[in-house]
Amino acid sequence: MGAIGICLVSLITSCLLLHSVSATTRHYKFEIKMQNVTRLCHTKSMVTVNGQFPGPKVVAREGDRLEIEVLNHVQNNISIHWHGIRQLRSGWADGPAYITQCPIQTGQSYVYNFTIIGQRGTFWWHAHISWLRSTVYGPIIILPKKNTPYPFAKPYKEVPIIFGEWFNADTEAIIAQALQTGGGPNVSDAYTINGLPGPLYNCSAKDTFKLKVKPGKTYLLRLINAALNDELFFSIANHTLRVIDADGVYVKPFETDTLIITPGQTHNVLLKTKPHFPNATFYMTARPYVTGPGTFDNSTVAGILEYESKSRPHLKNLPLFKPLLPALNDTTFVTNFTSRLRSLATPHFPANVPLNVDKHLFFTVGLGTSPCDQNKTCQGPNGTKFSASVNNISFVQPTTALLQSHFLGQSKGVYKPDFPYSPLNWFNYTGNPPNNTLVKNDTKLMVLPFNTSVELVMQDTSILGAESHPLHLHGFNFFVVGQGFGNFDGNKDPANFNLADPIERNTVGVPSGGWVAIRFLADNPGVWFMHCHLEVHTSWGLKMAWLVLDGKLPNQKLPLPPRDLPKC
């Protein structure tokens, strides 16, 4: 690097340091270790953070800098993703293994260093390698800047509620076996609320989350779906929830008895308790929304809402009310709920949806097959392996990090910069499936110049059965400007796009047998992962990455990698 380049880097670093002086730096230490945990009368040793399941809560304010040291004491490689945090010019801290970093190896450590810019709300962190996020996850709470109120009355209390899945078996062994045989992995043994399965499972009554509330108060529930493979319905018996936030973005408030939340998504809701102590207790339950044809777990996790009162009767004598959740495949409810989500679109919280589009992209997402390895028998359709793809390309994970390869100019042989703008072969995506279900396997990136405005239509396919896919984009929020069922019609459907107050989020469900259209501005240089947040589909290859090039100005360029960046 020449003298001018070094001076430029020094100038950028100085600016970052000056910026950080006015912000609070919050330090956390995450120690990755094995811990014995018992659920459903089954004890297993599993990977945890600081010995906790779920892991520790990270709390900061908008504008704060976070320094989170991760020390790996287990035999597994590890990396941590800060889900929903935009990582503006801090892509080295985003976390997906082999995308923005090599994983942290046994006995090694890495400090994730990033600043919260223009965000507040509920987010979460999780392992981003193999299936380790089944046990390695926890909430991130970003509070507004000091003296900045919520756009609603301050709640009496705030409570994180994080949904997960419990497997009696080792999840690393489950996915390893599935990938080896080409078949579907075993499903979980229970769903959990804050790590607890609840009384509707055998041998689990003592492991029940209880939310104790006072009459006549308003509680802010921070809901996070950290489940590995299932979208979930959630409801509290005899109580109404007021939705006020989605993926860390305020929405036009609306009331509902039940909500749907996909893996990766968060929702903030206000729960207003009854004005007087009720002579009853109430279940809060969650169970899956299922659209695919495969095997699924239709069990239900339950927590208990209890009212506190000095003169309350003994709780065991109180009746217990249960909510009525939608049917497992109630796509109509899901469609109606998601259509109610709208941005605030106020002067203080504008919906800055790109109105002019530089690149129109069309991606198919869905399942397919790959040939079985020679001299092996596979358990997928007609003796093949299950695969998944975007534009019929099943992503092959590299053995070195994409961001590092790009930054050092050593991308040859690591990835190809020619991800297709649309499918190479058109067919009736939601009609009868084609005879050829095979996918291509490759590592391709979509390259975007800095500040490109993108409109992306994601189309579900019915090749192995139509199925909903929650797609998560790293590094950006996007606006959901339209969605529908059947095949997207580029001549008719854009006329109905909502460009006034579309919901802004980071994870969206591609409807089963339908499509969704999103828009975003590629104003964050780096390599950014996009993948289905159903972990089994990600393992099968339903993922891709974007390469956003540097802009011309110093504050539009990716900074140098940190010195402790893990090596492959």
PENOR-V321669 format. One record per pair of residues at least 24 apart in sequence whose ideal C-beta (glycine too) atoms are under 7 Angstrom apart, sorted by the first residue. I is the first residue (numbers start at 0). J is the second residue. If there is no record, write none. Layout:
# PENOR-V321669
I;J, I;J
This chain:
# PENOR-V321669
7;553, 8;559, 10;553, 11;553, 11;558, 19;64, 22;62, 22;63, 22;64, 22;114, 23;60, 23;63, 24;64, 24;66, 25;59, 25;63, 25;65, 26;66, 27;57, 27;67, 28;68, 29;67, 29;68, 29;69, 29;79, 30;70, 30;72, 31;69, 31;70, 31;71, 31;72, 31;73, 31;77, 32;72, 32;73, 33;73, 38;165, 38;189, 38;196, 38;203, 38;206, 39;165, 39;167, 39;188, 39;189, 39;196, 39;200, 39;201, 39;202, 39;203, 40;202, 41;167, 43;167, 45;134, 46;73, 46;75, 46;131, 46;134, 46;135, 47;134, 47;135, 48;135, 48;137, 52;134, 52;194, 53;136, 53;137, 53;161, 53;163, 53;193, 53;194, 54;135, 54;136, 54;137, 55;137, 56;137, 56;138, 56;140, 56;159, 57;124, 57;137, 57;139, 58;140, 59;115, 59;141, 60;141, 60;142, 60;143, 60;144, 60;145, 61;115, 61;118, 61;119, 61;141, 61;143, 61;144, 62;115, 62;144, 63;115, 64;114, 65;113, 66;110, 66;112, 67;110, 67;111, 68;108, 68;110, 69;103, 69;108, 69;109, 69;111, 70;108, 71;103, 71;104, 71;105, 71;106, 71;107, 71;108, 73;105, 74;105, 75;131, 76;102, 76;103, 76;104, 76;128, 77;102, 77;103, 77;126, 77;128, 77;131, 78;102, 78;103, 78;126, 78;127, 78;128, 79;111, 79;124, 79;126, 79;127, 80;124, 80;125, 80;127, 81;122, 81;124, 81;139, 82;122, 82;123, 82;124, 82;125, 82;263, 83;122, 83;246, 83;247, 83;505, 84;113, 84;115, 84;118, 84;122, 85;116, 85;118, 85;474, 85;475, 85;476, 85;523, 86;113, 86;474, 87;116, 87;523, 88;523, 88;524, 88;557, 88;558, 89;113, 89;114, 90;402, 90;474, 90;525, 90;526, 90;557, 91;560, 91;561, 91;564, 93;473, 93;474, 94;127, 95;127, 95;473, 95;528, 96;127, 96;128, 97;396, 97;397, 97;400, 97;401, 98;400, 98;401, 98;402, 98;526, 98;528, 98;544, 99;400, 99;402, 99;526, 100;400, 100;564, 100;565, 101;399, 101;400, 101;565, 101;566, 101;567, 102;128, 102;565, 103;565, 104;565, 107;565, 109;563, 109;565, 110;563, 112;561, 115;141, 118;247, 119;143, 119;247, 120;244, 120;247, 120;248, 120;267, 121;221, 121;223, 121;244, 121;247, 121;265, 121;267, 122;247, 122;265, 123;161, 123;223, 123;225, 123;265, 125;225, 129;171, 129;174, 130;170, 130;171, 130;174, 130;227, 130;534, 133;164, 133;166, 133;170, 133;227, 136;163, 136;225, 138;221, 138;223, 140;221, 141;247, 150;249, 150;343, 150;348, 151;243, 151;252, 151;269, 152;217, 154;217, 154;218, 154;219, 154;269, 155;216, 155;217, 155;218, 156;218, 157;219, 157;221, 158;210, 158;218, 158;220, 158;221, 159;221, 159;223, 160;192, 160;193, 160;220, 160;221, 160;222, 161;193, 161;223, 161;225, 162;190, 162;191, 162;192, 162;223, 162;224, 162;225, 162;226, 162;231, 162;285, 163;191, 163;194, 163;225, 163;226, 164;190, 164;191, 164;226, 164;227, 165;189, 165;191, 165;196, 174;538, 178;538, 180;377, 180;378, 181;371, 181;377, 181;378, 181;379, 181;383, 181;384, 181;385, 182;378, 182;379, 182;385, 183;293, 183;294, 183;385, 184;535, 186;294, 186;295, 186;296, 187;227, 187;296, 189;298, 189;300, 190;226, 190;285, 190;298, 190;300, 191;300, 192;285, 192;300, 192;302, 196;300, 197;300, 197;301, 197;302, 198;301, 199;299, 199;301, 200;298, 207;302, 207;303, 208;302, 209;302, 209;303, 209;305, 210;283, 210;302, 210;304, 211;305, 211;307, 212;272, 212;304, 212;306, 212;307, 213;272, 213;307, 214;272, 214;273, 214;274, 214;275, 214;276, 214;306, 215;272, 215;274, 216;272, 217;269, 217;271, 218;270, 218;272, 219;267, 219;269, 220;268, 220;270, 221;265, 221;267, 222;260, 222;265, 222;266, 222;268, 223;265, 224;260, 224;261, 224;262, 224;263, 224;264, 226;262, 227;534, 228;533, 228;534, 228;535, 229;262, 229;287, 230;259, 230;261, 230;262, 230;287, 230;288, 230;467, 230;469, 230;508, 231;260, 231;285, 231;286, 231;287, 231;288, 232;257, 232;259, 232;285, 232;286, 232;288, 232;324, 232;325, 233;257, 233;258, 233;260, 233;285, 234;284, 234;322, 234;324, 235;270, 235;281, 235;283, 235;304, 235;322, 236;281, 236;282, 236;320, 236;321, 236;322, 237;281, 237;320, 238;270, 238;281, 240;268, 240;270, 241;268, 241;269, 242;266, 242;268, 243;267, 243;268, 243;269, 245;340, 245;502, 245;504, 246;504, 246;505, 246;506, 248;342, 248;476, 248;503, 248;504, 249;343, 249;348, 250;340, 250;341, 250;342, 250;343, 250;502, 251;341, 251;343, 253;339, 255;336, 257;324, 257;325, 258;336, 259;288, 259;333, 259;336, 261;469, 261;506, 261;508, 261;532, 262;469, 262;532, 262;533, 263;469, 263;471, 263;506, 263;532, 264;469, 264;506, 276;306, 276;308, 276;311, 277;306, 278;312, 278;317, 279;317, 279;318, 279;320, 280;304, 280;305, 280;314, 280;317, 280;319, 281;320, 282;319, 282;320, 282;321, 282;322, 284;321, 284;322, 284;324, 286;324, 287;327, 288;327, 288;333, 289;327, 289;328, 290;328, 290;330, 290;465, 290;466, 290;467, 290;511, 291;464, 291;466, 292;464, 297;327, 330;511, 334;510, 340;502, 341;500, 341;502, 342;500, 342;501, 342;502, 342;503, 344;499, 344;500, 350;478, 350;500, 350;501, 350;503, 352;478, 352;480, 352;498, 352;501, 352;518, 353;452, 353;518, 353;520, 354;498, 355;452, 356;452, 356;454, 356;518, 357;451, 357;452, 358;451, 358;453, 359;454, 360;420, 360;453, 360;454, 360;455, 361;421, 361;456, 361;458, 362;389, 362;390, 362;455, 362;457, 362;458, 363;390, 363;391, 363;422, 363;428, 363;458, 363;460, 364;389, 364;457, 364;458, 364;459, 364;468, 364;470, 364;509, 364;541, 365;459, 365;460, 365;462, 366;462, 366;463, 366;466, 367;436, 367;437, 367;438, 367;462, 367;463, 368;436, 368;437, 369;393, 369;437, 369;438, 369;440, 370;437, 380;463, 385;539, 386;438, 386;539, 386;540, 387;536, 387;539, 387;540, 387;541, 388;438, 388;540, 388;541, 389;541, 389;543, 390;419, 390;422, 391;422, 391;423, 391;438, 391;439, 392;439, 392;441, 392;443, 393;438, 393;439, 393;440, 393;540, 394;442, 394;540, 394;542, 394;543, 395;440, 395;441, 395;442, 397;442, 398;567, 399;567, 400;567, 401;526, 401;544, 402;525, 402;526, 403;560, 405;526, 405;546, 406;557, 406;560, 414;442, 414;443, 414;444, 415;441, 415;442, 415;443, 416;444, 416;446, 416;546, 417;443, 418;443, 418;444, 418;445, 418;543, 427;486, 428;458, 428;460, 428;461, 428;486, 429;459, 429;461, 429;465, 429;485, 429;486, 429;512, 432;461, 432;462, 433;462, 436;462, 436;463, 444;544, 444;545, 444;546, 445;543, 445;545, 446;546, 446;548, 447;521, 447;545, 447;547, 447;548, 448;548, 449;521, 449;522, 449;524, 449;547, 449;548, 449;549, 449;550, 449;555, 450;520, 450;521, 450;522, 450;550, 451;521, 452;520, 453;518, 453;519, 453;521, 454;516, 454;518, 455;517, 456;487, 456;514, 456;516, 457;509, 457;514, 457;515, 458;486, 458;487, 458;514, 459;509, 459;510, 459;511, 459;512, 459;513, 459;514, 461;512, 465;511, 465;512, 466;511, 467;508, 467;509, 467;510, 467;511, 468;509, 468;531, 468;533, 468;536, 468;541, 469;506, 469;507, 469;508, 469;531, 469;532, 469;533, 470;506, 470;507, 470;509, 470;529, 470;531, 471;505, 471;506, 471;529, 471;530, 471;532, 472;505, 472;527, 472;529, 473;527, 473;528, 473;529, 474;523, 474;525, 474;527, 475;519, 475;523, 475;527, 476;503, 476;504, 476;505, 476;519, 477;517, 477;518, 477;519, 478;503, 478;517, 478;518, 479;504, 479;507, 479;515, 479;517, 480;516, 480;517, 480;518, 481;516, 482;510, 482;513, 482;514, 482;515, 482;516, 483;513, 483;514, 484;510, 484;512, 484;513, 485;513, 487;514, 506;532, 521;547, 523;547, 524;548, 524;549, 524;550, 524;555, 524;556, 524;557, 525;557
